[in-house]
Amino acid sequence: MDNTNTYLVRLKAYDARRGHVLRRYTYAGIKFQEERGWYRVAKPVADYLRTVHQLPSDNYSPLAFDVCTEAEAKALDATEADEARVKRSASDELKLSPARPAGTLTTDDIPKASDEKDSRRGKREKD
């Protein structure tokens, strides 16, 4: 099969908070599994998968698949790899994180909540 008439598709990663709840999906004899990643499919299959929602009966639920050209898929993978590497390691060149000066406010410097309530009650009684 020639790559010019094919697309890469994958089931979006499970994330219930965002409404991505499908872990597998079967269409045209192809069983798509979230953990497997990208699948190369023909254009008609990709066109159909572009329309599939996470909840079949809800057209407002998120789309179930990422459907991309090969270049778009590689760019998406690179972006996701960069986002996963946000955490810094000890071998990275780290700048000094300065501490606050000694004259910083503490909770003891803030008026007690009970003092504020008493003053508010007094105002209400006068009104």
Salt bridges, closest charged atoms under 4 A:
ASP15 OD2 - ARG18 NH1 3.33
ASP47 OD2 - LYS43 NZ 2.90
ASP47 OD1 - ARG50 NH1 3.12
ASP66 OD2 - ARG10 NE 2.89
ASP66 OD1 - LYS12 NZ 3.75
GLU70 OE1 - ARG40 NH2 3.12
GLU70 OE2 - LYS74 NZ 3.69
ASP77 OD1 - ARG10 NH1 3.54
GLU80 OE2 - ARG10 NH2 2.59
ASP82 OD1 - ARG85 NH2 2.69
GLU116 OE1 - ARG120 NH2 3.51
ASP118 OD1 - ARG121 NH1 3.60
